[in-house]
Amino acid sequence: MVVAGACDDSDPGAGMPEAFPNEGVLFRFSHGIASGDPLADRVVLWTRVSVHEDDEPEVEWLVARDPDLLDVVARGAVTTTSARDHTVKVDVGGLSPGTTYWYAFELDGVRSAVGRTRTLAAGASEYARLAVVSCANYPVGFFNVYAALALRDDLDAVVHLGDYIYEYADGDYGTGATLGRTPEPAHECLTLADYRLRHASYKRDPDLQEAHRLHPFIVAWDDHEIANNAWTGDAGNHQDDEGDWDARKAAAVQAYREWMPLREPTSPDEPATRRSFRFGDLLDLVLVDTRLTGRDRQVAADDEEGLADPSRSMLGDAQERWLFDTLARSHDDGVAWRVLGQQVRMGQLFDEDGLATNTDSWDGYPAARDRLLAHVETRGIRDLVVLTGDMHSSWAFELRRDPFADSAALAVELITPAVSSPVSKSPPALADLTARHPHLRWAEFAHRGYIALELTQTHALATWHLVKDVKTPHAEVPAAKAFAIARGEAKLVDLAT
């Protein structure tokens, strides 16, 4: 197994103050601090302050080159109100590329914990490492994966592919009383107050707080930030007696924007999660929204007419064009890698009868998938890595337009397991799956974990780190499987583990 290396900074965690130096921090900043959406010259900082409902406090912030916050490079103040649930978000510009910074907030003489963040590289760049996570169900288990990420000093960013929260009532998808992890509210989230409280409940988890404190996050929602099996016009977990869908969707989106360290869109109607990040000439990380920006309603696996309909879309027309243009521009600009972060499985997967095993995935939108892969093929776009969450298990695919006709591999897909969400109690036999699916290189169904994705100018390395359990708190998430991808080849090379 390849041993994880260090980033180019010399011990960026050296001298890091403890997370919570006094009780005032625990009260005023009880939901922690976070950074996100890093660019070469800027990064978003986030926190929430605990104050009275009618208060409109002015919260100070600062960014420094050292963990003691003596070499200050930027500072300011921002007012927050109950209109945004007293969350604070600052888009700090004027920073240097490829640099580690430390930051903090202050209110009423109480300073928050000190956070660490990092800007993206600019120009010639030789190396980057991302951690890829998804699917964190609070009542089901401890966030040991986040605890493990907090111990790493070598990450440029954490990419979260969705299901950051779950909307279910306690007991519907895990019972929190068993582990003392009952989410708030205990009922299903339907209103703005509900979604805000659920985000607050998650943000009080100490392992999630530490991961946010020490790494910038780049996030996208999946369905459970809103409701299970969401699409543009409704969701599988939205019933007629639960109010208006558009109102519920708007409430969930508002709470997500308030509580997550992502850059605010320029328009309320602009998709919050469709955006891209350039790491110098090494990679473009491109995020799309496969839920709310144009997805058509799911169809049944035996609906031949629906599945064959070429007009059905996963992304919506505007977002699809944006994605095609972004990938082509990245290729034309000579960027080494394109990394597409999205939510649901792209690789084809069928049961013994030839039916799609899950039509909420791209298998339910085969024409949309073929349009994307055809664009990659006809434009000659190389070195594309697709990152996926959602499945609560680990998978590695070589993506082809028709894998059963020996068509050329165009990209690879890496599916990260869950942080804590349930794993399959009756997983399929891997030998049977690989025999029926020549493009499937590996799968693992029993463990949660994360992917570490390392990229250089010549190759990429994907390493799955799997945790033994989530019923007891610990931070042991060892490397379990690794594949290498060489530039110019959409091929997964299995490394000895």
C-alpha atoms as one frame of an Amber mdcrd trajectory, in Angstrom:
protein
   0.000   0.000   0.000   1.204   3.456  -0.868   1.804   5.483   2.251   0.196
   8.938   2.283   2.716  11.700   1.794   2.787  15.206   3.187   1.737  18.383
   1.450   4.290  20.952   0.403   3.890  23.093   3.522   6.158  22.225   6.439
   3.904  20.838   9.183   0.894  23.173   8.715  -0.643  21.925  11.965   2.355
  22.814  14.095   1.423  24.987  17.027  -2.296  24.651  16.370  -4.239  25.828
  19.441  -6.753  23.459  20.955 -10.229  23.567  19.474 -12.039  25.022  22.495
  -9.829  27.007  24.851 -12.605  28.261  27.164 -16.278  27.887  28.029 -17.207
  31.129  26.305 -16.250  29.569  23.002 -18.461  26.585  23.724 -21.399  28.939
  24.231 -20.923  31.662  21.618 -19.539  29.390  18.889 -21.196  26.115  19.834
 -21.575  25.029  16.195 -17.910  25.435  15.368 -16.215  27.217  12.494 -15.583
  26.192   8.910 -14.043  27.217   5.614 -14.946  26.270   2.078 -14.983  26.944
  -1.652 -11.274  27.832  -1.799  -9.927  29.557  -4.887  -6.378  30.685  -5.632
  -6.985  34.108  -4.068  -9.915  33.657  -1.687 -11.846  31.360   0.625 -15.211
  31.400   2.388 -15.224  31.443   6.202 -18.291  30.361   8.204 -19.581  30.225
  11.739 -22.777  30.659  13.736 -23.129  32.676  16.917 -25.449  31.765  19.768
 -27.335  34.930  20.709 -30.899  35.993  21.483 -33.389  35.768  18.641 -33.693
  39.548  18.216 -29.972  40.287  18.487 -28.083  41.667  15.487 -24.473  41.224
  16.595 -21.418  42.417  14.710 -19.016  39.492  14.496 -15.334  40.192  13.906
 -13.109  37.895  11.839  -9.450  37.712  10.936  -7.101  35.663   8.752  -3.392
  35.200   9.472  -0.343  33.400   8.163   0.381  31.784  11.543  -1.661  29.724
  14.026  -1.131  32.301  16.772  -2.926  34.874  14.568  -0.110  37.425  14.860
   0.721  37.875  11.162  -2.730  39.117  10.129  -3.415  39.483   6.396  -7.133
  40.321   6.468  -9.749  41.282   9.031 -13.214  42.747   9.202 -16.641  42.535
  10.782 -20.045  41.374   9.597 -23.510  41.757  11.089 -25.806  38.758  11.320
 -29.502  38.466  12.200 -32.199  35.873  12.696 -33.055  36.286   8.997 -30.074
  34.008   8.312 -30.312  32.087  11.601 -27.371  34.093  12.999 -24.939  32.311
  10.714 -21.918  34.263   9.480 -20.284  33.898   6.097 -17.336  35.911   4.758
 -15.735  35.587   1.322 -12.170  36.656   2.073 -10.189  37.813  -0.974  -6.680
  39.057  -1.626  -4.983  35.840  -0.482  -1.936  34.117  -1.978  -2.309  30.892
  -3.972  -1.346  27.499  -2.567  -0.999  28.865   0.958  -2.128  27.661   4.379
  -3.895  30.285   6.513  -5.391  30.372   9.993  -8.545  32.228  10.950 -10.927
  32.959  13.811 -14.073  34.876  14.726 -14.754  37.035  17.779 -17.902  38.277
  19.544 -18.229  40.113  22.856 -14.570  39.543  23.625 -14.864  35.799  23.078
 -12.729  34.375  20.304 -13.703  31.203  18.481 -11.459  28.230  17.983  -8.643
  28.829  15.507  -9.263  27.261  12.114  -6.916  26.220   9.342  -7.661  26.591
   5.647  -5.801  26.587   2.348  -6.090  28.366  -0.989  -5.778  26.571  -4.323
  -2.612  26.523  -6.383  -2.142  28.790  -9.386  -0.037  28.223 -12.490   2.268
  25.213 -12.651   1.201  22.679 -10.046   2.591  19.224  -9.404   0.409  17.694
  -6.695  -2.976  17.805  -4.973  -4.795  15.539  -2.555  -8.558  15.491  -1.931
 -10.612  13.505   0.565 -14.000  12.406  -0.784 -16.955  11.688   1.527 -20.744
  11.351   1.503 -23.746  10.071   3.440 -23.470  10.947   7.136 -26.453   9.679
   9.126 -26.254  11.103  12.646 -28.359   8.588  14.634 -26.876   5.498  12.940
 -23.312   5.944  14.135 -20.358   8.080  15.134 -18.587  10.243  12.583 -15.315
   8.334  12.820 -14.499   9.188   9.212 -14.562  12.908  10.016 -12.372  12.221
  13.060  -9.821  10.514  10.805  -9.841  13.414   8.326  -9.180  15.863  11.164
  -5.928  14.027  11.898  -4.599  14.561   8.374  -2.336  17.498   7.535  -2.002
  16.666   3.839  -5.383  17.547   2.320  -6.023  20.424  -0.041  -9.783  20.070
   0.467 -12.551  17.727   1.554 -15.091  17.102  -1.206 -18.527  16.260   0.233
 -20.849  14.751  -2.381 -24.070  15.015  -0.452 -26.364  13.571   2.196 -24.535
  15.803   4.659 -27.718  15.617   6.746 -30.751  13.318   6.620 -34.267  14.674
   6.748 -35.947  11.621   8.294 -37.665  11.487  11.658 -35.669   9.749  14.349
 -36.458   6.049  14.099 -37.256   6.066  10.388 -33.656   5.439   9.301 -31.774
   4.786  12.491 -32.706   5.356  16.141 -30.495   7.811  17.945 -31.306   6.770
  21.517 -29.091   3.699  21.252 -25.916   5.779  20.899 -27.147   9.017  22.455
 -27.352  10.598  18.998 -30.968  11.631  18.569 -31.144  14.365  15.914 -33.161
  17.544  16.316 -35.945  17.920  15.531 -37.006  14.348  16.262 -39.686  14.580
  13.561 -39.129  14.724   9.803 -37.838  18.032   8.473 -40.477  19.962   6.539
 -40.071  23.649   7.375 -37.250  26.171   7.419 -37.090  25.927  11.220 -36.837
  22.127  10.935 -33.983  22.152   8.432 -32.111  24.823  10.360 -32.374  22.795
  13.549 -31.240  19.614  11.807 -28.158  21.369  10.444 -27.480  22.754  13.919
 -27.803  19.276  15.396 -25.176  17.908  13.006 -22.842  20.882  13.449 -22.629
  20.187  17.188 -20.906  16.862  16.501 -17.282  17.277  17.673 -15.742  15.139
  14.919 -17.541  17.047  12.174 -16.495  20.311  13.833 -12.840  19.264  13.841
 -12.876  18.213  10.208 -14.408  21.573   9.263 -12.000  23.487  11.496  -8.919
  21.994   9.889  -9.837  21.597   6.205 -11.725  23.623   3.597 -14.815  21.771
   2.384 -16.171  21.810  -1.178 -19.752  20.596  -0.936 -22.754  19.635  -3.032
 -26.145  18.411  -1.917 -27.765  15.103  -2.821 -31.357  14.243  -1.920 -31.445
  13.952   1.877 -30.557  17.605   2.385 -34.071  18.059   0.984 -36.011  14.744
   0.839 -35.250  11.199  -0.286 -35.229  10.620  -4.069 -35.745  14.289  -4.817
 -36.133  15.545  -8.362 -36.952  19.020  -9.623 -40.715  18.761  -9.142 -41.130
  16.513  -6.083 -39.529  13.736  -4.035 -40.236  10.162  -3.096 -40.241  11.184
   0.566 -42.683  14.063   0.172 -46.297  13.198   0.818 -49.496  15.100  -0.011
 -50.131  15.896   3.656 -46.646  17.415   4.114 -47.388  20.749   2.478 -46.267
  22.371  -0.742 -43.173  20.789  -2.329 -41.772  24.053  -3.668 -42.026  25.626
  -0.216 -40.293  22.657   1.390 -37.558  22.656  -1.258 -36.995  26.393  -0.828
 -36.736  25.980   2.948 -34.196  23.169   2.636 -32.101  25.119   0.126 -32.149
  28.260   2.282 -31.019  26.369   5.378 -28.283  24.633   3.395 -26.954  27.922
   2.052 -27.009  29.451   5.527 -25.305  26.560   7.308 -22.706  25.407   4.783
 -19.371  27.091   3.932 -20.088  27.535   0.242 -19.985  30.735  -1.789 -23.320
  32.485  -2.121 -24.807  32.461  -5.647 -25.158  35.813  -7.371 -28.902  35.200
  -7.794 -31.366  33.325  -5.544 -32.382  31.285  -8.587 -28.814  30.300  -9.454
 -27.945  26.671  -8.613 -25.929  26.719  -5.404 -23.875  23.619  -6.079 -23.004
  23.961  -9.797 -19.503  25.418  -9.841 -15.883  24.609 -10.664 -12.483  24.961
  -8.989  -9.141  25.149 -10.793  -6.039  23.820  -9.030  -3.437  25.531 -11.232
  -2.704  23.538 -14.378  -3.200  20.252 -12.513  -6.961  19.759 -12.255 -10.391
  21.260 -12.615 -12.832  20.054  -9.965 -16.328  20.421 -11.455 -19.440  19.989
  -9.285 -22.957  19.513 -10.615 -26.403  19.194  -9.053 -28.180  15.980 -10.051
 -31.270  16.733  -7.925 -32.920  20.142  -8.161 -31.577  21.860 -11.288 -33.453
  19.940 -13.974 -33.727  16.254 -13.113 -36.852  14.626 -14.537 -38.926  12.298
 -12.407 -37.591   8.789 -11.847 -39.224   5.920 -13.753 -39.562   2.233 -12.909
 -36.913  -0.251 -14.016 -39.410  -1.992 -16.318 -40.652   1.241 -17.948 -39.038
   0.661 -21.338 -40.682   3.686 -22.954 -39.653   6.037 -20.168 -36.080   4.777
 -20.077 -35.791   5.111 -23.855 -37.102   8.685 -23.914 -34.186  10.789 -25.223
 -35.621  13.994 -23.772 -35.335  12.886 -20.132 -32.588  14.706 -18.263 -30.515
  14.229 -15.136 -29.042  17.741 -15.126 -31.468  19.914 -17.064 -30.605  21.485
 -20.404 -28.808  24.579 -19.092 -26.650  22.696 -16.590 -25.858  19.993 -19.138
 -24.592  22.616 -21.590 -22.598  24.263 -18.812 -20.971  20.948 -17.906 -20.113
  20.139 -21.522 -18.599  23.606 -22.022 -16.662  23.441 -18.739 -15.116  20.050
 -19.530 -14.211  21.127 -23.063 -12.675  24.390 -21.851 -10.629  22.538 -19.246
  -9.298  20.191 -21.918  -8.562  23.038 -24.331  -6.744  24.993 -21.613  -4.337
  22.091 -21.141  -5.336  21.284 -17.569  -4.051  17.805 -16.732  -7.143  16.308
 -15.023 -10.873  16.857 -14.961 -12.556  15.631 -11.740 -16.362  15.583 -11.885
 -18.045  15.563  -8.486 -21.648  14.376  -8.664 -24.079  12.411  -6.574 -25.373
   9.152  -8.102 -23.759   6.155  -9.784 -22.874   6.636 -13.449 -21.552   3.143
 -14.260 -24.158   0.719 -15.646 -25.421  -1.908 -13.188 -28.150  -4.466 -13.930
 -29.693  -7.446 -12.185 -29.901 -11.020 -13.469 -32.950 -10.119 -15.555 -31.213
  -7.216 -17.252 -33.139  -4.528 -15.355 -31.488  -1.489 -13.815 -30.899  -2.056
 -10.118 -31.556   1.605  -9.293 -33.303   4.046 -11.623 -32.530   6.944  -9.261
 -28.985   6.606 -10.627 -27.831   7.424 -14.178 -29.227   4.005 -15.182 -32.621
   5.688 -14.975 -31.429   8.356 -17.433 -29.459   6.398 -20.050 -29.865   8.981
 -22.821 -28.511  11.732 -20.558 -25.544   9.570 -19.614 -24.848   8.757 -23.256
 -24.969  12.445 -24.205 -22.293  13.150 -21.590 -20.041  10.248 -22.567 -20.554
  10.980 -26.279 -19.423  14.565 -25.656 -16.321  13.286 -23.863 -15.600  10.920
 -26.734 -16.231  13.238 -29.690 -14.381  16.201 -28.120 -11.437  13.981 -27.235
 -11.634  14.937 -23.551  -9.115  12.804 -21.693  -8.198  12.186 -18.065 -11.683
  12.438 -16.560 -12.317  11.075 -13.052 -15.937  10.899 -11.874 -16.499  11.037
  -8.104 -19.754   9.655  -6.729 -21.427   9.147  -3.349 -24.940   7.925  -2.463
 -24.410   4.138  -2.426 -23.059   3.576   1.132 -20.462   1.244  -0.389 -17.232
   1.353  -2.394 -17.069   0.872  -6.184 -14.586   1.374  -9.014 -15.773   1.508
 -12.655 -14.176   2.145 -16.025 -16.853   4.158 -17.807 -17.866   3.187 -21.331
 -20.825   4.206 -23.471 -21.689   0.510 -23.918 -19.553  -1.682 -21.674 -21.234
  -4.825 -23.023 -20.101  -4.105 -26.592 -16.435  -3.594 -25.709 -16.571   0.145
 -26.360 -13.585   2.270 -25.372 -13.121   3.354 -21.758 -13.635   7.114 -21.570
 -13.301   7.863 -17.850 -13.130   6.189 -14.457 -15.673   6.395 -11.665 -14.738
   6.216  -7.985 -17.608   5.759  -5.532 -16.936   6.668  -1.925 -18.616   4.751
   0.920 -20.736   6.359   3.610 -19.471   8.267   6.617 -21.994   6.481   8.857
 -25.160   5.611   6.909 -26.366   1.980   6.880 -24.568  -0.599   4.759 -26.263
  -3.429   2.902 -27.396  -6.381   5.028 -27.534  -8.698   1.999 -24.900  -7.507
  -0.489 -24.616  -9.166  -3.896 -21.751 -11.524  -4.615 -18.875  -9.538  -6.090
 -17.868 -12.397  -8.384 -21.347 -12.461  -9.909 -21.336  -8.685 -10.355 -17.967
  -8.543 -12.068 -18.877 -11.483 -14.313 -21.948  -9.585 -15.573 -20.273  -6.164
 -15.668 -16.904  -6.103 -17.450 -16.414  -2.419 -16.599 -16.690  -3.008 -12.834
 -13.236  -3.408 -11.338 -14.031  -3.662  -7.624 -16.709  -3.194  -4.997 -16.926
  -3.503  -1.216 -20.194  -3.433   0.717 -19.483  -3.933   4.430 -17.628  -0.815
   5.557 -17.950   2.933   5.752 -15.017   5.186   4.968 -13.658   7.721   2.485
 -11.490   8.027  -0.621  -8.174   9.859  -0.713  -7.540  11.010  -4.278  -3.992
  12.107  -5.102  -3.236  13.720  -8.460   0.042  14.539 -10.181   0.949  15.563
 -13.709   1.501  11.903 -14.651  -0.968   9.831 -12.645  -3.760   9.722 -10.097
  -4.014   7.430  -7.081  -7.335   6.576  -5.434  -7.160   4.945  -2.009 -10.210
   3.720  -0.105  -9.878   4.070   3.677 -12.412   1.872   5.486 -13.516   2.067
   9.122 -14.175  -1.086  11.135 -17.390   0.199  12.743 -19.357   3.328  13.653
 -20.872   2.091  16.910 -17.864   3.097  18.984 -16.006   6.404  18.549 -12.490
   6.113  17.132 -10.359   7.594  14.346  -8.821   4.432  12.899  -9.643   4.383
   9.185  -6.811   2.448   7.499  -6.139   2.179   3.773  -7.828  -0.891   2.327
  -7.742  -0.662  -1.476  -5.942   1.440  -4.079  -6.049   1.971  -7.834  -3.707
   4.017 -10.021  -4.798   5.864 -13.180  -2.145   6.949 -15.649  -2.554  10.128
 -17.684  -3.971   9.337 -21.091  -5.507   6.025 -20.021  -9.011   5.583 -18.604
  -7.848   2.429 -16.864  -7.815   1.413 -13.208  -4.596  -0.382 -12.238  -5.109
  -2.456  -9.094  -2.299  -1.923  -6.594  -1.278  -4.510  -4.033  -2.901  -3.844
  -0.660
